[in-house]
Amino acid sequence: MSKHKLYFDEDVDPLISKILRERGYDVTSATEVRMKTLSDYEQIEFAISEGRTILTHNIKHFVGLSKEYAATGKTHFGIIVSNQLPLKELLKRLLKLLNNCNPENLHNNLHWLHDYK
């Protein structure tokens, strides 16, 4: 069973959550916890409150949040950003990242799924 705890923003296909849960990952999403309309800042703060790494397709805003958190010394449990990809490709890259990084390696870091082809 994985120690990774993940939170997916509203733009991530809910099927990814289901597939990962079937593989033993602790995953929830903005859709499942009824947080779809909240701001990006509120999304990352929710992920932090739950001890979760956030996955988003909102690259521009979350790269900015990552820089802001680093500059102000605020901590988070990791931000994973990705372009919109076909489901199988997104899943493949995400699993590669999760299998190569322990949860502590994600903390306070921004990870790009395009690095995990």
Disulfide bonds with the S-S distance in Angstrom:
none
